Amino acid sequence: MTENGDRYENALAERANGIIKTEFNLHGSQLGFKQTYNQIKKSIKVYNEIRPYSSCDYLTPNQAHLQTGNLKKRWENYNKKFSHEKTIVW
């Protein structure tokens, strides 16, 4: 889901997917493929073009992307190296 395979970027992508599924009630659709597909498209449009986010300085993601200069930082960077990473064996 990420451009360069960075596991921390994947967490951001998964968070966005989770927001879309939860806020637009897309966890389990009984509408059929075509209607579900259209609902997902509408939800992504709202997510990117209509709904403002505090982490984007109360802009939509599209508006924030087009801004010049810096947005007021309202989030934490999680690109930290963890020294106690564990491998889980199933």
Sequence and secondary structure as in RCSB ss.txt:
>XXXX:A:sequence
MTENGDRYENALAERANGIIKTEFNLHGSQLGFKQTYNQIKKSIKVYNEIRPYSSCDYLTPNQAHLQTGNLKKRW
ENYNKKFSHEKTIVW
>XXXX:A:secstr
  SS  HHHHHHHHHHHHHHHHHTT SS  S HHHHHHHHHHHHHIIIII  BGGGTSB HHHHHH  S     S
       TT      
